[in-house]
Amino acid sequence: MTKSFFITDPFSSKHYNIWDNTHIETPDRVSAILEGLQETKLHDKVIHLDPVEANLEDIYLNHPESFVREFEKICETNEEKMKEYCQDHEDIYINKYSYKAAIRSTGCCLKLMDVVLKNPGSNGFAAVRPPGHHAYGDYPNGFCFFNNAIICAKKANKIGVEKVLVIDWDVHAGQGSQFSIENSSGIKLINIHRYENGKFWPYHKENGLSSLKESSNVINIPLNKIGFGDGEYYAIFHKIIFPFILDYQPNLIIVSCGFDASIGDPEGQMKISPHGYGLFTRLLSSTSIPLCVFLEGGYFIDSVKECSVEVIRGLLIKQPFQYVSGELFKDEDPNFNSYLYGIMNNSDNLLMKSILLHLEYLFTQNGKQLSTEINLNDYDSIRNVPKPYPIENLYPPYDEETKKKFKNELYNSMISGKYKYDTNFVDIHFYHNKISLSNSNKNKITISISSYQQCVFIICCLILPNIWKIRIVNDEINLYKWIESFEKMPIVINNQQFFDHMKELEEYFKLKIC
């Protein structure tokens, strides 16, 4: 039986800003998660682990000893010296407990990873702070001191875990994670973040599309507009992340789980709902690859609470089907898929290129053109962050009216996003080398699948994009393992019968293929 673990540390509440009580990175973030677990009874369904300090040798895998000692010493000084240190380091605060809180934050993540790796098919959530994904080398920044995700990834490599995938869905680019793995062959990073052509913090060119050609182990997905929600982020999952997992076949997945792209967050200004985060998690947990989810950002406390509940529920349940309604995706940007096609086309992932070849043939059959044009030189900014760094009054709180508006939006998303029975559902039965689809109008189509690549196309471009309409008849099926049962063959695109079936599914079953 697979297990879901949970770890947190009460000591983290001692890490708070002593000179700015309106700062957004507060102990309330973890308190909200614990409250959500209690209210939903999920607290009793996860296996709780005791917090622990990290071994310093593990910290040194990503941060020099000189920095670690410097950080420890500065936390033993007075408030004036602490302020001076923070004015010299970008967007951090410290108090006398911060060093120990950071060491324990990393320790909790390492312990969770160790337990998950020792229990095949299991997963877990670390509700820890301070967060870590901005930190690298001797450069603490963005509320982060030690990079929990990358320390764990490097430790995993060290103990024999060959391939680690880090998925960072925090709204800020995990530049610390990216800079930390430049020479790490056993770690890959997919980094989804608000970018606005480099005008959004941390303002680095390296976090833009140019990295597709400049880095062999990073896929950045920079978002150049605000307001994206479940539809756009879910498209990233079924277009890029899921195919990447299938191709890379990691032995461990680590998620840098920021909730600052959620509804109401003052930092992100995105609109992911709790069910959106739950769906992303279920797609990952359904693979049964060891999965560790580490808290990063997230500053609208109501969203942090509800989103964390759905993430943890997703770790426990592992079933992405019959979970969400189509309402979740109704506001999806119609041009967003073309942007993702461009990223897929410029990546070195052969499975993504295979998907594009299938799509291009189908589009041509339908008299359409598949657009894959993107500008890899998307950086249009200057990183100008002069010292001394400001350390007070940086994050004005919401007024009550704004807070109420976002609470209502959050509540409405939880109602509208919930799974609803619909007579227009499509039933799918998975067989050894084919799938059978039927609907309430007694239409039935059976599609023979001749290769691994064809199978991936069906999953990523047909089944997952229509997930709210799909019912799995043999629901014990593990999609990831079913796909792996197919043999990789030379790509054959001109199977006319296969593509005729695709057109029938669009016409008679009203399924979108994208």
Buried (B, 14 or more C-beta within 10 A) or exposed (E): EEBBBBBBBEBBBBBBBBEBEEBBBBBBBBBBBBBBBEEBEBBEBBEEBEBBBBBBEBBBBBBEEEBBEBBBEBBEEEEEBBBBBBBEBBBBBBBBBBBBBBBBBBBBBBBBBBBBBEBEBBBBBBBBBBBBBBBBEBBBBBBBBBBBBBBBBBBBBEEEBEBBBBBBBBBBBBBBBBBBBEEBEBBBBBBBBBBBBBEBBBBBBBBBBBBBEEBEBBBBBBBBEBEBBBBBBBBBBBBBBBBBBBBBBBBBBBBBBBBBBBBBBBBBBBBBBBBBBBBBBBBBBBBBBBBBBBBBBBBBBBBBBBBBBBBBBBBBBBEBBBBBBBBBBEEBBEEBBBBBBBBBBBBEBEBBBBBBBBBBBBBEEEEEEBBBEBEBEBBEBEEEEEEEBEBEEEBEEEEEEEBEEBBEBBEEBBEBBBEEEEEEBBBBBBEEEEBBBBBEEEBEBEBEBBBBBBBBBBBBBBBBBBBBBBBBEEEEBBBBEBBEEBEEEEBEBEBEEBBEBBEBBBEBBEBEBB
